[in-house]
Amino acid sequence: MSKYKSIRSAGTGYSVLIEKRTIWISAVLLVLTMGTMIISTGMGSLYISPMNVVKVLLGVGDPAHQVVVMKLRLPRIVIAALVGASLAVAGAILQGVIRNPLASPDVAGITEGASLGAVLFIFLLGGTVPVQWMPIASITGALAVTGLLYVLSWKRGVDPLRLVLIGIGLSAAIKSLSYMFIISGPMQLAERSLTFMTGSIYGVSWDKDVITLLPWLAILFPLTWLQARILNIQALGDDTASSAGAQVQRQRFILILLSVALAGAAVAIGGAITFIGLMAPHMARKLAGASFGSVLPVSALLGALILLISDLVARTVFIPKDVPAGVLTAAIGAPFFMYLLYRNRNR
């Protein structure tokens, strides 16, 4: 009996291969994610028990708790889950397309490009253009960096290791450019821009942040999952993919575009949160196998869980200070990245 289950869409020709255990793994991770969201919503200077949080969500809770949960904490929790899932899926796509376990939006410089786009939006258009347009600015910045990365990495093709190394250098250069804008600008705009460099989801709201990010992900997540079969083929290498009838370059362009869009939209709201796109796909492959029909949804849930836990620790352990969640993800991810470099040193 096959351990894989094929999900086919009648009349469209799309199919996705999923390991049967992925269904149970996804269900467990979904329960853990929802439980973490409820517990995290109740944690803070005013503790609210998980039962009372559930009552508020059902509309029968204490009015005082309702203000704290619905107005102050829940938007931040929802944004953490959405941003973490977006970055994780973006990283899974890059690792499949580039066929390099070290690839992720932040390592390749995509996150920094998106941050630069957001910083430029704040400095040049802030106050004149609605904030709902910021994801477009972030995605544009990420696309520009991705194009430059490909040009600099090209030498009779793109070598995966060269792409990662150039991406690290490009990321540092773009970050310094962003800081130059921050330092030279007005204090009010500089403080706002700094959130994109540290990866903070402090002060988010339903109307300006959740409603801005949600439509992008509602479109991009299904589109990405529909490309899971193509990702499986791309991961086999260009020669094998071409012999299987795949249009390698066109499909690669579409996949990278989806990864950049996911990372750019996430950075526009959550800032330059690093290493989730590196860690979550590795953990997903360990749990669910190599098929991207399994890796993508499990990565999304793991990414959401990682950022939820990181944000919970960042805002509760160091009270009264609210440490940016990106600081915690970097503290965890940097050693993980060095471990991957050591493990892949002879490849």
C-alpha positions as a Markdown table, in Angstrom:
| # | Residue | x | y | z |
|---|---|---|---|---|
| 1 | Met | 0.0 | 0.0 | 0.0 |
| 2 | Ser | 1.4 | 3.4 | -1.0 |
| 3 | Lys | 2.2 | 5.8 | 1.7 |
| 4 | Tyr | 1.3 | 8.7 | -0.6 |
| 5 | Lys | -2.1 | 10.1 | -1.4 |
| 6 | Ser | -2.7 | 12.0 | -4.7 |
| 7 | Ile | -5.2 | 14.9 | -4.6 |
| 8 | Arg | -6.5 | 15.7 | -8.1 |
| 9 | Ser | -8.6 | 18.6 | -9.3 |
| 10 | Ala | -11.1 | 17.4 | -11.9 |
| 11 | Gly | -10.9 | 19.2 | -15.2 |
| 12 | Thr | -7.9 | 21.4 | -14.4 |
| 13 | Gly | -5.1 | 18.8 | -14.6 |
| 14 | Tyr | -3.6 | 19.8 | -11.2 |
| 15 | Ser | -2.6 | 17.1 | -8.8 |
| 16 | Val | -0.7 | 17.2 | -5.5 |
| 17 | Leu | 1.2 | 14.3 | -3.9 |
| 18 | Ile | 0.9 | 14.1 | -0.1 |
| 19 | Glu | 2.2 | 11.6 | 2.4 |
| 20 | Lys | -0.7 | 10.1 | 4.3 |
| 21 | Arg | 1.0 | 10.9 | 7.7 |
| 22 | Thr | 1.0 | 14.5 | 6.7 |
| 23 | Ile | -2.7 | 14.8 | 7.4 |
| 24 | Trp | -2.1 | 13.7 | 11.0 |
| 25 | Ile | 1.0 | 15.8 | 11.4 |
| 26 | Ser | -0.8 | 18.9 | 10.0 |
| 27 | Ala | -3.8 | 18.2 | 12.4 |
| 28 | Val | -1.5 | 18.0 | 15.4 |
| 29 | Leu | 0.4 | 21.2 | 14.4 |
| 30 | Leu | -2.8 | 23.0 | 13.7 |
| 31 | Val | -4.0 | 22.1 | 17.3 |
| 32 | Leu | -0.7 | 23.2 | 18.7 |
| 33 | Thr | -0.8 | 26.5 | 16.8 |
| 34 | Met | -4.4 | 27.3 | 17.8 |
| 35 | Gly | -3.5 | 26.4 | 21.4 |
| 36 | Thr | -0.5 | 28.6 | 21.3 |
| 37 | Met | -2.5 | 31.5 | 19.9 |
| 38 | Ile | -5.1 | 31.2 | 22.7 |
| 39 | Ile | -2.4 | 30.9 | 25.5 |
| 40 | Ser | -0.4 | 33.8 | 24.0 |
| 41 | Thr | -3.5 | 36.0 | 23.8 |
| 42 | Gly | -3.9 | 35.6 | 27.5 |
| 43 | Met | -0.3 | 36.3 | 28.5 |
| 44 | Gly | 0.9 | 39.8 | 29.4 |
| 45 | Ser | 0.8 | 42.4 | 32.1 |
| 46 | Leu | -2.9 | 41.3 | 32.6 |
| 47 | Tyr | -3.1 | 37.5 | 32.7 |
| 48 | Ile | -6.3 | 36.1 | 31.1 |
| 49 | Ser | -6.9 | 32.4 | 31.4 |
| 50 | Pro | -7.3 | 30.3 | 28.2 |
| 51 | Met | -10.9 | 29.6 | 29.1 |
| 52 | Asn | -11.7 | 33.3 | 29.5 |
| 53 | Val | -9.9 | 33.9 | 26.1 |
| 54 | Val | -12.2 | 31.3 | 24.5 |
| 55 | Lys | -15.2 | 33.0 | 26.1 |
| 56 | Val | -14.2 | 36.3 | 24.6 |
| 57 | Leu | -13.7 | 34.8 | 21.2 |
| 58 | Leu | -17.2 | 33.3 | 21.5 |
| 59 | Gly | -18.6 | 36.7 | 22.5 |
| 60 | Val | -19.6 | 35.8 | 26.0 |
| 61 | Gly | -16.5 | 37.0 | 27.9 |
| 62 | Asp | -15.9 | 39.8 | 30.4 |
| 63 | Pro | -16.1 | 43.3 | 28.7 |
| 64 | Ala | -12.8 | 44.3 | 30.2 |
| 65 | His | -11.2 | 41.1 | 28.8 |
| 66 | Gln | -12.8 | 41.7 | 25.5 |
| 67 | Val | -11.1 | 45.0 | 25.0 |
| 68 | Val | -7.7 | 43.5 | 25.9 |
| 69 | Val | -8.1 | 40.4 | 23.7 |
| 70 | Met | -9.9 | 41.8 | 20.7 |
| 71 | Lys | -8.3 | 45.3 | 20.4 |
| 72 | Leu | -4.8 | 44.9 | 21.8 |
| 73 | Arg | -3.5 | 41.3 | 21.7 |
| 74 | Leu | -5.4 | 39.2 | 19.1 |
| 75 | Pro | -4.3 | 41.3 | 16.0 |
| 76 | Arg | -0.7 | 40.8 | 17.0 |
| 77 | Ile | -1.2 | 37.1 | 17.5 |
| 78 | Val | -2.9 | 36.7 | 14.1 |
| 79 | Ile | -0.2 | 38.7 | 12.4 |
| 80 | Ala | 2.5 | 36.6 | 14.0 |
| 81 | Ala | 0.8 | 33.4 | 12.6 |
| 82 | Leu | 0.3 | 34.9 | 9.1 |
| 83 | Val | 3.8 | 36.3 | 8.8 |
| 84 | Gly | 5.5 | 33.2 | 10.2 |
| 85 | Ala | 3.6 | 31.0 | 7.8 |
| 86 | Ser | 4.4 | 33.3 | 4.8 |
| 87 | Leu | 8.1 | 33.3 | 5.5 |
| 88 | Ala | 8.2 | 29.6 | 6.0 |
| 89 | Val | 6.5 | 28.8 | 2.7 |
| 90 | Ala | 8.7 | 31.4 | 0.9 |
| 91 | Gly | 11.8 | 29.6 | 2.3 |
| 92 | Ala | 10.5 | 26.1 | 1.3 |
| 93 | Ile | 9.9 | 27.3 | -2.3 |
| 94 | Leu | 13.5 | 28.8 | -2.5 |
| 95 | Gln | 15.1 | 25.6 | -1.1 |
| 96 | Gly | 13.2 | 23.5 | -3.7 |
| 97 | Val | 13.9 | 25.8 | -6.7 |
| 98 | Ile | 17.6 | 26.5 | -5.8 |
| 99 | Arg | 18.1 | 22.9 | -4.5 |
| 100 | Asn | 20.1 | 24.3 | -1.6 |
| 101 | Pro | 19.3 | 23.7 | 2.1 |
| 102 | Leu | 20.9 | 27.0 | 3.0 |
| 103 | Ala | 18.5 | 29.1 | 0.9 |
| 104 | Ser | 15.9 | 31.3 | 2.6 |
| 105 | Pro | 14.5 | 34.8 | 1.9 |
| 106 | Asp | 16.7 | 36.4 | 4.5 |
| 107 | Val | 19.9 | 34.6 | 3.6 |
| 108 | Ala | 19.4 | 35.3 | -0.1 |
| 109 | Gly | 18.8 | 39.0 | 0.5 |
| 110 | Ile | 15.1 | 39.0 | -0.4 |
| 111 | Thr | 14.0 | 40.0 | 3.1 |
| 112 | Glu | 16.4 | 43.0 | 3.1 |
| 113 | Gly | 15.2 | 44.0 | -0.4 |
| 114 | Ala | 11.6 | 44.0 | 0.9 |
| 115 | Ser | 12.6 | 46.0 | 3.9 |
| 116 | Leu | 14.3 | 48.6 | 1.8 |
| 117 | Gly | 11.2 | 48.8 | -0.3 |
| 118 | Ala | 9.1 | 49.4 | 2.8 |
| 119 | Val | 11.6 | 52.0 | 4.2 |
| 120 | Leu | 11.5 | 53.9 | 0.9 |
| 121 | Phe | 7.7 | 53.7 | 0.9 |
| 122 | Ile | 7.7 | 55.3 | 4.4 |
| 123 | Phe | 10.2 | 58.0 | 3.5 |
| 124 | Leu | 8.9 | 58.9 | 0.1 |
| 125 | Leu | 5.2 | 58.2 | 0.2 |
| 126 | Gly | 4.3 | 57.9 | 3.9 |
| 127 | Gly | 1.3 | 60.0 | 4.7 |
| 128 | Thr | 0.3 | 60.5 | 1.1 |
| 129 | Val | -0.4 | 56.9 | 0.0 |
| 130 | Pro | -2.5 | 54.5 | 2.0 |
| 131 | Val | -0.6 | 51.9 | 4.0 |
| 132 | Gln | -2.5 | 49.1 | 2.1 |
| 133 | Trp | -0.1 | 49.8 | -0.8 |
| 134 | Met | 3.0 | 49.0 | 1.3 |
| 135 | Pro | 3.1 | 45.3 | 0.3 |
| 136 | Ile | 3.5 | 46.3 | -3.3 |
| 137 | Ala | 6.5 | 48.5 | -2.4 |
| 138 | Ser | 8.1 | 45.6 | -0.4 |
| 139 | Ile | 7.5 | 43.1 | -3.2 |
| 140 | Thr | 9.0 | 45.5 | -5.7 |
| 141 | Gly | 12.1 | 45.9 | -3.5 |
| 142 | Ala | 12.4 | 42.1 | -3.1 |
| 143 | Leu | 12.0 | 41.5 | -6.9 |
| 144 | Ala | 14.7 | 44.1 | -7.6 |
| 145 | Val | 17.1 | 42.4 | -5.2 |
| 146 | Thr | 16.3 | 38.9 | -6.6 |
| 147 | Gly | 17.0 | 40.1 | -10.2 |
| 148 | Leu | 20.3 | 41.6 | -9.1 |
| 149 | Leu | 21.2 | 38.4 | -7.2 |
| 150 | Tyr | 20.6 | 36.3 | -10.3 |
| 151 | Val | 22.7 | 38.6 | -12.5 |
| 152 | Leu | 25.6 | 38.6 | -10.0 |
| 153 | Ser | 25.4 | 34.8 | -9.5 |
| 154 | Trp | 25.2 | 33.9 | -13.2 |
| 155 | Lys | 28.2 | 32.2 | -14.7 |
| 156 | Arg | 27.0 | 29.6 | -17.3 |
| 157 | Gly | 24.1 | 29.1 | -15.0 |
| 158 | Val | 23.4 | 29.8 | -11.3 |
| 159 | Asp | 25.5 | 27.7 | -8.9 |
| 160 | Pro | 23.4 | 27.2 | -5.7 |
| 161 | Leu | 26.4 | 27.9 | -3.3 |
| 162 | Arg | 27.5 | 31.0 | -5.3 |
| 163 | Leu | 23.9 | 32.3 | -5.1 |
| 164 | Val | 23.8 | 31.9 | -1.3 |
| 165 | Leu | 27.2 | 33.5 | -0.7 |
| 166 | Ile | 26.5 | 36.4 | -3.0 |
| 167 | Gly | 23.0 | 36.7 | -1.3 |
| 168 | Ile | 24.7 | 37.1 | 2.1 |
| 169 | Gly | 26.9 | 39.9 | 0.9 |
| 170 | Leu | 24.1 | 41.6 | -1.0 |
| 171 | Ser | 21.9 | 41.4 | 2.1 |
| 172 | Ala | 24.5 | 43.2 | 4.2 |
| 173 | Ala | 24.9 | 45.9 | 1.5 |
| 174 | Ile | 21.2 | 46.5 | 1.3 |
| 175 | Lys | 20.8 | 46.6 | 5.1 |
| 176 | Ser | 23.4 | 49.3 | 5.3 |
| 177 | Leu | 21.6 | 51.3 | 2.6 |
| 178 | Ser | 18.4 | 51.0 | 4.6 |
| 179 | Tyr | 20.1 | 52.2 | 7.8 |
| 180 | Met | 21.5 | 55.2 | 5.8 |
| 181 | Phe | 17.9 | 56.2 | 5.0 |
| 182 | Ile | 16.9 | 55.7 | 8.6 |
| 183 | Ile | 19.8 | 57.8 | 10.0 |
| 184 | Ser | 19.4 | 60.6 | 7.6 |
| 185 | Gly | 15.6 | 61.0 | 7.9 |
| 186 | Pro | 13.3 | 62.6 | 10.4 |
| 187 | Met | 13.1 | 61.0 | 13.8 |
| 188 | Gln | 9.5 | 60.0 | 13.5 |
| 189 | Leu | 10.0 | 58.2 | 10.2 |
| 190 | Ala | 13.2 | 56.7 | 11.4 |
| 191 | Glu | 11.6 | 55.1 | 14.4 |
| 192 | Arg | 8.9 | 53.6 | 12.2 |
| 193 | Ser | 11.4 | 52.4 | 9.6 |
| 194 | Leu | 13.5 | 50.7 | 12.3 |
| 195 | Thr | 10.7 | 48.3 | 13.0 |
| 196 | Phe | 11.3 | 46.8 | 9.6 |
| 197 | Met | 14.9 | 46.3 | 10.3 |
| 198 | Thr | 14.4 | 44.6 | 13.7 |
| 199 | Gly | 11.4 | 42.5 | 12.8 |
| 200 | Ser | 8.8 | 43.8 | 15.3 |
| 201 | Ile | 5.0 | 43.2 | 15.1 |
| 202 | Tyr | 4.4 | 45.6 | 18.0 |
| 203 | Gly | 1.4 | 47.8 | 17.6 |
| 204 | Val | -0.4 | 46.1 | 14.7 |
| 205 | Ser | -4.1 | 46.5 | 14.2 |
| 206 | Trp | -7.0 | 44.8 | 12.4 |
| 207 | Asp | -7.7 | 47.5 | 9.9 |
| 208 | Lys | -4.1 | 48.6 | 8.9 |
| 209 | Asp | -2.3 | 45.3 | 9.2 |
| 210 | Val | -4.4 | 42.2 | 9.3 |
| 211 | Ile | -6.8 | 43.4 | 6.6 |
| 212 | Thr | -3.8 | 44.5 | 4.5 |
| 213 | Leu | -1.9 | 41.2 | 4.7 |
| 214 | Leu | -4.8 | 38.7 | 4.6 |
| 215 | Pro | -6.0 | 39.2 | 1.0 |
| 216 | Trp | -2.4 | 38.7 | -0.3 |
| 217 | Leu | -2.0 | 35.4 | 1.6 |
| 218 | Ala | -5.5 | 34.2 | 0.6 |
| 219 | Ile | -4.4 | 34.4 | -3.0 |
| 220 | Leu | -0.7 | 33.4 | -2.7 |
| 221 | Phe | -1.1 | 30.3 | -0.4 |
| 222 | Pro | -3.5 | 28.4 | -2.8 |
| 223 | Leu | -1.4 | 29.4 | -5.8 |
| 224 | Thr | 1.7 | 28.1 | -4.1 |
| 225 | Trp | 0.2 | 24.8 | -3.1 |
| 226 | Leu | -1.0 | 24.3 | -6.7 |
| 227 | Gln | 2.7 | 24.5 | -7.7 |
| 228 | Ala | 3.7 | 21.7 | -5.4 |
| 229 | Arg | 4.0 | 19.1 | -8.2 |
| 230 | Ile | 6.2 | 21.5 | -10.2 |
| 231 | Leu | 8.4 | 22.0 | -7.1 |
| 232 | Asn | 8.9 | 18.3 | -6.8 |
| 233 | Ile | 10.1 | 18.1 | -10.4 |
| 234 | Gln | 12.3 | 21.2 | -10.0 |
| 235 | Ala | 14.0 | 19.6 | -7.0 |
| 236 | Leu | 15.2 | 16.8 | -9.2 |
| 237 | Gly | 17.5 | 19.0 | -11.2 |
| 238 | Asp | 17.3 | 20.8 | -14.5 |
| 239 | Asp | 18.1 | 17.9 | -16.7 |
| 240 | Thr | 15.7 | 15.5 | -15.1 |
| 241 | Ala | 13.0 | 18.1 | -15.0 |
| 242 | Ser | 13.5 | 18.9 | -18.7 |
| 243 | Ser | 13.4 | 15.2 | -19.7 |
| 244 | Ala | 10.1 | 15.0 | -17.8 |
| 245 | Gly | 8.6 | 17.6 | -20.0 |
| 246 | Ala | 8.8 | 20.6 | -17.6 |
| 247 | Gln | 9.4 | 24.1 | -18.8 |
| 248 | Val | 12.1 | 24.6 | -16.3 |
| 249 | Gln | 12.9 | 28.3 | -16.7 |
| 250 | Arg | 9.3 | 29.5 | -17.0 |
| 251 | Gln | 8.2 | 27.4 | -14.0 |
| 252 | Arg | 11.2 | 28.5 | -12.0 |
| 253 | Phe | 10.4 | 32.2 | -12.7 |
| 254 | Ile | 6.8 | 31.6 | -11.5 |
| 255 | Leu | 8.0 | 29.9 | -8.3 |
| 256 | Ile | 10.5 | 32.5 | -7.4 |
| 257 | Leu | 7.9 | 35.2 | -8.1 |
| 258 | Leu | 5.6 | 33.5 | -5.6 |
| 259 | Ser | 8.4 | 33.2 | -3.0 |
| 260 | Val | 9.3 | 36.8 | -3.4 |
| 261 | Ala | 5.6 | 37.9 | -3.2 |
| 262 | Leu | 5.1 | 35.9 | 0.0 |
| 263 | Ala | 8.3 | 37.2 | 1.7 |
| 264 | Gly | 7.6 | 40.8 | 0.5 |
| 265 | Ala | 4.0 | 40.8 | 1.8 |
| 266 | Ala | 5.1 | 39.4 | 5.2 |
| 267 | Val | 8.0 | 41.9 | 5.6 |
| 268 | Ala | 5.7 | 44.8 | 4.7 |
| 269 | Ile | 3.7 | 44.0 | 7.9 |
| 270 | Gly | 6.1 | 42.1 | 10.2 |
| 271 | Gly | 9.5 | 43.6 | 9.2 |
| 272 | Ala | 12.8 | 41.8 | 8.6 |
| 273 | Ile | 12.1 | 38.7 | 10.7 |
| 274 | Thr | 14.9 | 36.3 | 9.9 |
| 275 | Phe | 15.6 | 32.6 | 9.8 |
| 276 | Ile | 12.0 | 31.3 | 9.9 |
| 277 | Gly | 12.3 | 30.6 | 6.1 |
| 278 | Leu | 15.4 | 28.6 | 6.8 |
| 279 | Met | 14.4 | 26.6 | 9.9 |
| 280 | Ala | 10.7 | 25.7 | 9.2 |
| 281 | Pro | 11.2 | 23.9 | 5.8 |
| 282 | His | 14.0 | 21.7 | 7.3 |
| 283 | Met | 11.8 | 20.8 | 10.2 |
| 284 | Ala | 8.9 | 20.1 | 7.8 |
| 285 | Arg | 10.9 | 17.7 | 5.7 |
| 286 | Lys | 12.0 | 15.8 | 8.8 |
| 287 | Leu | 8.3 | 15.4 | 9.9 |
| 288 | Ala | 6.5 | 15.0 | 6.6 |
| 289 | Gly | 9.0 | 13.8 | 4.0 |
| 290 | Ala | 10.4 | 15.3 | 0.9 |
| 291 | Ser | 7.2 | 15.8 | -1.2 |
| 292 | Phe | 6.3 | 19.5 | -1.4 |
| 293 | Gly | 2.6 | 18.7 | -1.2 |
| 294 | Ser | 3.4 | 17.8 | 2.4 |
| 295 | Val | 6.3 | 20.2 | 3.0 |
| 296 | Leu | 4.4 | 23.4 | 2.1 |
| 297 | Pro | 1.5 | 23.1 | 4.6 |
| 298 | Val | 3.6 | 21.7 | 7.4 |
| 299 | Ser | 6.2 | 24.5 | 6.8 |
| 300 | Ala | 3.4 | 27.1 | 7.1 |
| 301 | Leu | 2.2 | 25.7 | 10.4 |
| 302 | Leu | 5.7 | 25.4 | 11.8 |
| 303 | Gly | 6.6 | 28.9 | 10.7 |
| 304 | Ala | 3.4 | 30.2 | 12.4 |
| 305 | Leu | 4.3 | 28.3 | 15.5 |
| 306 | Ile | 7.9 | 29.4 | 15.6 |
| 307 | Leu | 7.0 | 33.1 | 15.4 |
| 308 | Leu | 4.1 | 32.8 | 17.8 |
| 309 | Ile | 6.4 | 31.3 | 20.5 |
| 310 | Ser | 9.2 | 33.8 | 19.7 |
| 311 | Asp | 6.8 | 36.7 | 20.1 |
| 312 | Leu | 5.3 | 35.3 | 23.3 |
| 313 | Val | 8.8 | 34.9 | 24.8 |
| 314 | Ala | 9.9 | 38.3 | 23.6 |
| 315 | Arg | 7.0 | 40.2 | 25.1 |
| 316 | Thr | 6.6 | 38.4 | 28.4 |
| 317 | Val | 10.0 | 37.3 | 29.6 |
| 318 | Phe | 11.5 | 40.7 | 29.4 |
| 319 | Ile | 8.6 | 42.8 | 30.8 |
| 320 | Pro | 8.3 | 45.8 | 30.9 |
| 321 | Lys | 10.4 | 45.8 | 27.7 |
| 322 | Asp | 8.8 | 44.5 | 24.5 |
| 323 | Val | 11.7 | 42.9 | 22.6 |
| 324 | Pro | 11.2 | 42.5 | 18.8 |
| 325 | Ala | 10.3 | 39.0 | 17.8 |
| 326 | Gly | 13.0 | 39.2 | 15.1 |
| 327 | Val | 15.7 | 39.3 | 17.8 |
| 328 | Leu | 14.5 | 35.9 | 19.2 |
| 329 | Thr | 14.3 | 34.2 | 15.7 |
| 330 | Ala | 17.8 | 35.5 | 14.9 |
| 331 | Ala | 19.1 | 34.2 | 18.2 |
| 332 | Ile | 17.7 | 30.7 | 17.4 |
| 333 | Gly | 18.3 | 30.8 | 13.6 |
| 334 | Ala | 21.9 | 31.9 | 13.5 |
| 335 | Pro | 23.3 | 28.8 | 15.3 |
| 336 | Phe | 21.0 | 26.7 | 13.1 |
| 337 | Phe | 22.5 | 28.3 | 10.0 |
| 338 | Met | 26.0 | 27.7 | 11.1 |
| 339 | Tyr | 25.1 | 24.0 | 11.8 |
| 340 | Leu | 23.8 | 23.7 | 8.2 |
| 341 | Leu | 27.0 | 25.3 | 6.9 |
| 342 | Tyr | 29.1 | 22.8 | 8.8 |
| 343 | Arg | 26.9 | 19.8 | 7.7 |
| 344 | Asn | 27.0 | 20.8 | 4.0 |
| 345 | Arg | 30.7 | 21.9 | 4.0 |
| 346 | Asn | 31.8 | 19.1 | 1.6 |
| 347 | Arg | 28.9 | 19.3 | -0.9 |
